[in-house]
Amino acid sequence: MAAARSPQGAAGIGSGGVKGSTRSGGSSRVTGSVRAVGRALHFPLTGTARGIRKATHAHGAGESGLGKLIELHAVNGAGDVMITVALASTVFFSVPTDEARGRVALYLAITMAPFTLLAPVIGPLLDRLPHGRRAAMAGAMLARAFLALTLSAAVVTGGIELYPAALGVLVASKAYGVVRSAVVPRLLPPRFSLVKANSRVTLGGLLATGVAAPIGAGLQALGPRYPLYGAFVIFIAGTFLSFTLPPKVDSAKGEDRALLAADEEHLHGPQLIKKKVRRPGLRTVGTAVTHALGANASLRCLSGFLIFFLAFLLREHPLTGESAAVSLGIVGVSAGAGNALGTAVGAWLKQRSPEIIIVTVVAFVLGAAITAAVFFGAVLVACLAAVAGFAQALAKLSLDALIQRDVPELVRTSAFARSETLLQMAWVLGGGIGIALPLNGTLGLSVAAAIVAAGWLTTVRGLLSTARHGGPARQRVA
């Protein structure tokens, strides 16, 4: 019996095993096919994400935390451009030119004037929060997320809440920018210069802006509130991403506050300062830094001027043979391309004198502005926008290098915060001038040339003198 049962059992087992194996194999092949299709569909997203992560974390940026800051700044740029698309469409494009000019003037008066008063306070306030930089960046993101929701209702109803909400977005955006500038020196990888680090961060923001702008325009086609919904989602993500930065971002060990002055009263270190002034611990930032800051302020003022002046000028008088939208697009793309090129060149330059770079690029902008004013035309306007974008990017990177070189580490973070605040105020001033001028191309570009000339002539001698005598020798200048 045992012998008789054995073959049957063996046969039964073998038969059952074969059937089970067949079913299992068929199921595995189907599952494998589904997974393969899933991977194929998912790869464009995961592959792109891995590529971005590899680029942002290269050359030690991942280990130092700079890569996470680059990604955070990209998120910031994408969210800001979504809000810009929504507000520009509501305030500027949705009404006739004359009415749009009045609405933009009102927008500037209600938002920019209070911001001009608030901006000088941002730096000192952030000086008092050295242990909460990640929280400050997260707070700036979260504030803009909820303000975007407020704006999503205001852009439809046209309610008065549009203006205070826009002011809040502006203040939060500039506060983030100040903190970001102060954070970069603490995240430098080995053998990385501050210019190179800032180039990477800025380039990440520019690329994200370029990707998000057409997406925002597409959402705008669905309705004026949809770009703001997109901004809400982006800034919520940025809120959480802020806390992924390394804890050393919040460290304030060895820091002090900087005074943006170069007078004899503050040139001899903290011990003598304590005897001469009531505010102990203030340090000079040096004559090279103050002159470079003045030159950068003229370029930032020019940027604000060109944005507002050309926006109205090209809407009323488009480039030859083009519509108003295409004309604005050409000038905007030219400025963006110039800015990106300047950022890339800043990362490529090795051990060049920052003072000479600033003097040179501002001189080029002055020449371009004078030429565009004398021979006003479509090509020259686009060239001026490109040259101004290039110069602004490269001059700002050179200013960063001078702060790294000449400002002691004890007060470097504070110097970044205060210099960024002053540059934002210069942009506001330029925007106000641009909105107030008549729509005459030659007159407007003559004013633009005068703005750049004032900044260049008042700083060129000091910068050349500093370059001739050489600044304090410190590592990783360029």
C-alpha positions as CSV (number, residue, x, y, z in Angstrom):
1,M,0.0,0.0,0.0
2,A,2.8,2.3,0.8
3,A,4.4,1.5,-2.4
4,A,1.2,2.0,-4.3
5,R,0.5,5.3,-2.6
6,S,3.9,6.6,-3.2
7,P,3.7,7.0,-6.9
8,Q,0.3,8.5,-6.7
9,G,1.5,10.9,-4.1
10,A,4.5,11.7,-6.1
11,A,2.4,12.2,-9.1
12,G,-0.1,14.3,-7.3
13,I,2.6,16.4,-5.8
14,G,4.4,16.8,-9.1
15,S,1.2,17.6,-10.9
16,G,0.1,20.1,-8.3
17,G,3.6,21.6,-8.3
18,V,3.6,22.1,-12.0
19,K,0.2,23.7,-12.0
20,G,1.2,26.0,-9.2
21,S,4.4,26.9,-10.8
22,T,2.6,27.7,-14.1
23,R,0.2,29.9,-12.3
24,S,2.9,31.6,-10.3
25,G,5.1,32.1,-13.4
26,G,2.2,33.7,-15.3
27,S,1.4,35.9,-12.4
28,S,5.0,36.9,-12.1
29,R,5.2,37.8,-15.7
30,V,2.1,40.0,-15.5
31,T,3.4,41.7,-12.4
32,G,6.8,42.2,-13.9
33,S,5.2,43.7,-17.0
34,V,3.1,46.1,-14.9
35,R,6.2,47.1,-12.9
36,A,8.1,47.7,-16.1
37,V,5.4,49.9,-17.5
38,G,5.2,51.8,-14.2
39,R,8.9,52.3,-14.2
40,A,8.8,53.6,-17.8
41,L,6.0,56.0,-16.9
42,H,7.7,57.1,-13.7
43,F,11.2,57.4,-15.1
44,P,10.8,60.9,-16.6
45,L,10.0,62.3,-13.1
46,T,12.4,60.2,-11.1
47,G,15.2,60.5,-13.7
48,T,14.8,64.3,-13.8
49,A,14.7,64.5,-10.0
50,R,17.9,62.5,-9.7
51,G,19.6,64.6,-12.3
52,I,18.6,67.8,-10.5
53,R,19.7,66.4,-7.2
54,K,23.1,65.2,-8.7
55,A,23.7,68.7,-10.1
56,T,22.8,70.6,-7.0
57,H,24.7,68.3,-4.7
58,A,27.9,68.1,-6.8
59,H,31.4,69.1,-5.6
60,G,30.6,68.7,-1.9
61,A,27.5,70.9,-2.0
62,G,25.4,67.9,-0.8
63,E,27.6,67.3,2.3
64,S,27.8,70.9,3.3
65,G,24.1,71.6,2.9
66,L,24.5,74.1,0.0
67,G,22.6,71.7,-2.3
68,K,19.5,71.9,-0.1
69,L,19.7,75.7,-0.1
70,I,19.9,75.7,-3.9
71,E,16.8,73.5,-4.0
72,L,15.0,75.8,-1.5
73,H,15.9,78.9,-3.6
74,A,14.6,77.2,-6.7
75,V,11.3,76.6,-4.9
76,N,11.3,80.2,-3.8
77,G,11.8,81.4,-7.3
78,A,9.0,79.2,-8.7
79,G,6.6,80.5,-6.1
80,D,7.4,84.1,-6.6
81,V,7.0,83.9,-10.4
82,M,3.5,82.3,-9.9
83,I,2.4,85.3,-7.8
84,T,4.1,87.7,-10.3
85,V,2.1,86.2,-13.2
86,A,-1.2,86.5,-11.3
87,L,-0.6,90.1,-10.2
88,A,0.8,91.3,-13.5
89,S,-2.2,89.9,-15.3
90,T,-4.6,91.5,-12.8
91,V,-3.0,94.9,-12.4
92,F,-1.3,95.5,-15.7
93,F,-2.7,93.4,-18.6
94,S,-6.4,93.3,-17.8
95,V,-7.1,97.0,-18.5
96,P,-6.3,99.7,-21.1
97,T,-2.9,101.3,-20.9
98,D,-4.0,104.6,-19.3
99,E,-6.0,102.8,-16.6
100,A,-3.2,100.3,-16.1
101,R,-0.7,103.0,-15.4
102,G,-2.9,104.5,-12.7
103,R,-3.5,101.1,-11.2
104,V,0.2,100.3,-11.2
105,A,1.0,103.7,-9.7
106,L,-1.6,103.0,-7.0
107,Y,-0.1,99.5,-6.4
108,L,3.4,101.0,-6.0
109,A,2.2,103.7,-3.7
110,I,0.3,101.3,-1.4
111,T,2.9,98.5,-1.4
112,M,6.3,100.0,-2.2
113,A,6.1,103.1,0.0
114,P,5.5,101.1,3.2
115,F,8.1,98.6,2.1
116,T,10.7,101.4,1.7
117,L,10.0,102.2,5.4
118,L,10.0,98.5,6.5
119,A,13.1,97.4,4.5
120,P,15.7,99.2,6.7
121,V,14.2,97.3,9.7
122,I,14.5,93.8,8.1
123,G,18.3,93.5,8.5
124,P,18.5,94.6,12.2
125,L,15.6,92.4,13.1
126,L,17.2,89.4,11.5
127,D,20.4,90.3,13.3
128,R,18.5,89.6,16.5
129,L,17.4,86.2,15.3
130,P,20.7,84.4,14.5
131,H,19.5,81.2,16.1
132,G,16.3,81.1,14.1
133,R,17.3,81.4,10.4
134,R,15.6,78.2,9.3
135,A,12.5,79.2,11.1
136,A,12.7,82.7,9.6
137,M,12.9,81.2,6.0
138,A,10.1,78.8,6.8
139,G,8.0,81.7,8.2
140,A,8.6,83.7,5.0
141,M,7.5,80.7,2.9
142,L,4.4,80.0,5.0
143,A,3.4,83.7,5.1
144,R,3.5,83.8,1.3
145,A,1.5,80.6,1.0
146,F,-1.4,82.0,3.0
147,L,-1.1,85.4,1.4
148,A,-1.4,83.7,-2.0
149,L,-4.8,82.3,-0.9
150,T,-5.8,85.8,0.2
151,L,-4.8,87.1,-3.2
152,S,-6.6,84.3,-5.0
153,A,-9.9,85.9,-3.8
154,A,-8.8,89.5,-4.3
155,V,-7.8,89.0,-8.0
156,V,-11.3,87.9,-8.8
157,T,-13.3,90.5,-6.7
158,G,-10.8,93.3,-7.1
159,G,-11.1,94.0,-3.4
160,I,-8.9,96.4,-1.4
161,E,-7.2,93.4,0.3
162,L,-5.2,92.9,-2.8
163,Y,-2.8,95.7,-1.8
164,P,-1.9,94.8,1.8
165,A,-1.6,91.1,0.8
166,A,0.7,92.1,-2.1
167,L,2.8,94.2,0.4
168,G,3.0,91.2,2.7
169,V,4.2,89.0,-0.1
170,L,6.8,91.6,-1.0
171,V,8.1,92.0,2.5
172,A,8.2,88.2,3.1
173,S,10.1,87.7,-0.2
174,K,12.7,90.3,0.7
175,A,13.1,88.9,4.2
176,Y,13.7,85.5,2.7
177,G,16.3,87.0,0.4
178,V,18.1,88.7,3.2
179,V,18.2,85.5,5.3
180,R,19.4,83.5,2.3
181,S,22.3,85.8,1.7
182,A,23.2,85.5,5.4
183,V,23.0,81.7,5.3
184,V,25.3,81.0,2.3
185,P,28.6,81.7,4.0
186,R,27.8,79.0,6.6
187,L,27.2,76.3,3.9
188,L,30.4,76.7,1.8
189,P,31.8,73.3,0.7
190,P,35.6,72.8,0.9
191,R,37.5,74.8,-1.8
192,F,34.3,76.7,-2.7
193,S,34.4,80.4,-3.1
194,L,31.5,82.6,-2.0
195,V,31.1,83.8,-5.6
196,K,30.8,80.2,-6.9
197,A,28.3,79.3,-4.1
198,N,26.1,82.3,-4.8
199,S,26.4,81.6,-8.5
200,R,24.9,78.2,-8.0
201,V,22.2,79.4,-5.7
202,T,21.2,82.2,-8.1
203,L,21.3,80.0,-11.2
204,G,19.1,77.5,-9.4
205,G,16.5,80.2,-8.8
206,L,16.7,81.5,-12.4
207,L,16.2,78.0,-13.9
208,A,13.2,77.4,-11.6
209,T,11.8,80.7,-12.6
210,G,12.2,79.9,-16.3
211,V,10.4,76.6,-15.8
212,A,7.6,78.0,-13.6
213,A,6.8,81.1,-15.7
214,P,5.2,79.2,-18.7
215,I,3.4,76.9,-16.2
216,G,2.0,80.0,-14.4
217,A,0.9,81.5,-17.8
218,G,-0.9,78.2,-18.5
219,L,-2.7,78.3,-15.2
220,Q,-3.5,81.9,-15.8
221,A,-5.4,80.9,-18.9
222,L,-7.6,78.7,-16.7
223,G,-8.4,81.6,-14.4
224,P,-6.7,84.4,-12.5
225,R,-6.7,82.5,-9.2
226,Y,-5.0,79.3,-10.4
227,P,-1.4,80.6,-10.5
228,L,-2.0,81.6,-6.8
229,Y,-3.2,78.1,-5.9
230,G,0.1,76.9,-7.5
231,A,2.1,79.4,-5.5
232,F,0.3,78.1,-2.3
233,V,1.4,74.5,-3.0
234,I,4.9,75.6,-3.8
235,F,5.4,77.7,-0.7
236,I,4.0,75.0,1.6
237,A,6.6,72.7,0.1
238,G,9.2,75.4,0.7
239,T,8.1,75.7,4.4
240,F,9.0,72.1,5.1
241,L,12.1,72.2,2.9
242,S,13.5,75.1,5.0
243,F,13.8,72.8,8.0
244,T,15.9,70.3,6.0
245,L,18.8,72.7,6.0
246,P,21.7,71.7,8.3
247,P,21.5,72.9,12.0
248,K,24.7,75.0,11.5
249,V,22.5,77.5,9.6
250,D,21.1,78.5,13.0
251,S,24.5,78.8,14.7
252,A,25.6,82.3,15.5
253,K,28.9,81.3,17.2
254,G,31.4,84.2,16.9
255,E,29.1,86.5,15.0
256,D,28.5,90.2,15.6
257,R,26.6,93.0,13.9
258,A,28.1,95.0,11.0
259,L,27.9,98.7,10.3
260,L,27.7,99.8,6.7
261,A,30.2,102.6,7.1
262,A,33.9,103.2,6.4
263,D,34.7,106.3,8.5
264,E,37.6,106.7,10.8
265,E,35.5,106.2,13.9
266,H,34.9,102.5,13.1
267,L,38.2,101.4,11.6
268,H,40.1,100.0,14.6
269,G,38.3,96.9,15.8
270,P,35.8,96.2,18.5
271,Q,37.9,97.3,21.5
272,L,38.3,100.8,20.4
273,I,34.8,101.0,19.1
274,K,33.5,100.3,22.6
275,K,35.3,103.4,23.8
276,K,34.1,105.7,21.1
277,V,30.4,104.7,20.5
278,R,27.6,103.4,22.6
279,R,26.8,100.4,20.4
280,P,29.6,97.9,21.1
281,G,30.6,95.3,18.6
282,L,30.1,97.2,15.4
283,R,32.7,96.8,12.7
284,T,33.5,98.6,9.5
285,V,32.9,96.8,6.2
286,G,35.7,98.7,4.4
287,T,35.8,101.3,1.7
288,A,35.9,98.7,-1.1
289,V,32.6,97.2,0.1
290,T,30.9,100.5,0.5
291,H,31.9,101.7,-3.0
292,A,30.9,98.3,-4.5
293,L,27.6,98.6,-2.7
294,G,27.1,102.0,-4.2
295,A,27.8,100.7,-7.7
296,N,25.5,97.7,-7.2
297,A,22.8,100.0,-5.9
298,S,22.9,102.0,-9.2
299,L,22.5,98.8,-11.2
300,R,19.6,97.6,-9.0
301,C,18.0,101.0,-9.3
302,L,18.4,100.7,-13.1
303,S,16.7,97.2,-12.9
304,G,13.6,98.6,-11.1
305,F,13.4,101.5,-13.5
306,L,13.6,99.4,-16.7
307,I,11.0,96.9,-15.5
308,F,8.4,99.5,-15.0
309,F,9.3,102.0,-17.6
310,L,9.7,99.5,-20.5
311,A,6.6,97.6,-19.4
312,F,4.4,100.7,-20.2
313,L,6.5,102.0,-23.0
314,L,6.4,98.7,-25.0
315,R,2.7,98.3,-24.3
316,E,2.0,101.7,-25.8
317,H,4.8,101.6,-28.4
318,P,5.7,98.0,-29.2
319,L,8.9,97.0,-31.0
320,T,8.7,97.4,-34.8
321,G,6.5,94.7,-36.3
322,E,5.7,93.0,-33.0
323,S,2.7,93.0,-30.6
324,A,3.0,94.4,-27.1
325,A,3.1,91.0,-25.5
326,V,5.9,89.8,-27.9
327,S,7.8,93.0,-27.3
328,L,7.7,92.6,-23.6
329,G,8.7,88.9,-24.0
330,I,11.7,89.8,-26.1
331,V,13.0,92.3,-23.6
332,G,12.2,90.0,-20.6
333,V,14.0,87.0,-22.3
334,S,17.0,89.2,-23.1
335,A,17.3,90.4,-19.5
336,G,16.9,86.8,-18.2
337,A,19.5,85.5,-20.6
338,G,22.0,88.2,-19.6
339,N,21.4,87.6,-15.9
340,A,22.0,83.8,-16.4
341,L,25.1,84.4,-18.4
342,G,26.5,86.8,-15.8
343,T,25.9,84.2,-13.1
344,A,27.6,81.5,-15.2
345,V,30.6,83.8,-15.9
346,G,30.9,84.7,-12.2
347,A,31.2,81.0,-11.4
348,W,33.8,80.6,-14.1
349,L,36.1,83.5,-13.2
350,K,39.1,82.6,-11.1
351,Q,41.0,85.0,-8.9
352,R,40.0,88.2,-10.7
353,S,39.9,91.5,-8.8
354,P,36.2,92.1,-7.8
355,E,36.7,95.9,-7.9
356,I,37.9,95.8,-11.6
357,I,35.0,93.5,-12.5
358,I,32.5,96.0,-11.0
359,V,34.0,99.0,-12.6
360,T,34.1,97.3,-16.0
361,V,30.6,95.9,-16.1
362,V,29.0,99.2,-14.8
363,A,31.0,101.1,-17.5
364,F,29.6,98.7,-20.2
365,V,26.0,99.3,-18.9
366,L,26.6,103.0,-19.0
367,G,27.8,102.8,-22.6
368,A,24.9,100.6,-23.6
369,A,22.4,103.0,-21.9
370,I,23.8,106.1,-23.6
371,T,23.8,104.3,-27.0
372,A,20.2,103.1,-26.6
373,A,19.2,106.7,-25.6
374,V,20.9,108.3,-28.6
375,F,19.9,105.7,-31.2
376,F,16.6,104.5,-29.7
377,G,15.5,101.3,-31.4
378,A,14.2,97.8,-30.8
379,V,17.5,96.0,-31.0
380,L,19.3,98.5,-28.7
381,V,16.5,98.2,-26.1
382,A,16.9,94.4,-26.1
383,C,20.7,94.7,-25.9
384,L,20.4,97.2,-23.0
385,A,18.2,94.7,-21.1
386,A,20.7,91.9,-21.7
387,V,23.7,94.0,-20.7
388,A,22.0,95.3,-17.6
389,G,21.0,91.7,-16.6
390,F,24.5,90.5,-17.2
391,A,26.1,93.3,-15.3
392,Q,23.8,93.1,-12.3
393,A,24.5,89.4,-11.8
394,L,28.3,89.7,-12.1
395,A,28.5,92.9,-10.0
396,K,26.4,91.3,-7.2
397,L,28.7,88.3,-7.2
398,S,31.7,90.6,-7.0
399,L,30.2,92.4,-4.1
400,D,29.8,89.1,-2.4
401,A,33.4,88.4,-3.0
402,L,34.5,91.7,-1.5
403,I,32.3,91.1,1.6
404,Q,34.0,87.7,2.0
405,R,37.4,89.2,1.6
406,D,37.2,92.4,3.6
407,V,34.6,91.8,6.2
408,P,35.7,89.7,9.2
409,E,33.8,86.5,9.7
410,L,32.6,87.9,13.0
411,V,30.2,90.3,11.2
412,R,30.0,88.9,7.7
413,T,26.5,87.5,8.1
414,S,25.2,90.9,9.3
415,A,26.9,92.7,6.4
416,F,25.1,90.4,3.9
417,A,21.7,91.1,5.5
418,R,22.1,94.9,5.6
419,S,23.6,95.2,2.1
420,E,20.8,93.1,0.6
421,T,18.2,95.4,2.3
422,L,19.9,98.5,0.8
423,L,19.9,96.9,-2.7
424,Q,16.2,96.2,-2.4
425,M,15.5,99.8,-1.5
426,A,17.4,100.9,-4.6
427,W,15.2,98.7,-6.7
428,V,12.1,100.3,-5.2
429,L,13.5,103.8,-5.9
430,G,14.2,102.9,-9.6
431,G,10.7,101.5,-10.0
432,G,9.1,104.7,-8.6
433,I,11.1,106.8,-11.1
434,G,10.1,104.5,-14.0
435,I,6.4,104.8,-13.3
436,A,6.5,108.6,-13.0
437,L,8.3,109.4,-16.3
438,P,6.4,110.2,-19.5
439,L,6.4,107.4,-22.1
440,N,9.2,108.7,-24.2
441,G,12.0,106.2,-25.1
442,T,14.8,108.7,-25.5
443,L,14.0,110.6,-22.4
444,G,13.5,107.4,-20.3
445,L,16.8,105.8,-21.4
446,S,18.6,109.1,-20.8
447,V,17.4,108.9,-17.2
448,A,18.5,105.3,-17.1
449,A,22.0,106.4,-18.3
450,A,22.0,109.2,-15.6
451,I,21.2,106.6,-12.9
452,V,24.1,104.4,-13.9
453,A,26.5,107.4,-14.4
454,A,25.8,108.6,-10.9
455,G,26.6,105.2,-9.4
456,W,29.7,104.7,-11.6
457,L,31.3,108.2,-11.2
458,T,30.9,108.3,-7.5
459,T,32.5,104.8,-7.0
460,V,35.0,104.3,-9.8
461,R,37.9,106.2,-8.1
462,G,37.5,104.4,-4.8
463,L,37.2,101.0,-6.4
464,L,40.2,101.5,-8.6
465,S,42.2,102.8,-5.7
466,T,41.4,99.7,-3.6
467,A,42.2,97.4,-6.5
468,R,45.6,99.2,-7.0
469,H,46.6,98.9,-3.4
470,G,45.1,95.5,-2.9
471,G,42.5,94.4,-0.3
472,P,43.2,92.3,2.8
473,A,44.6,88.9,1.8
474,R,42.0,86.2,2.6
475,Q,41.3,82.9,1.1
476,R,38.7,82.0,-1.4
477,V,38.1,85.5,-2.8
478,A,37.0,84.7,-6.3
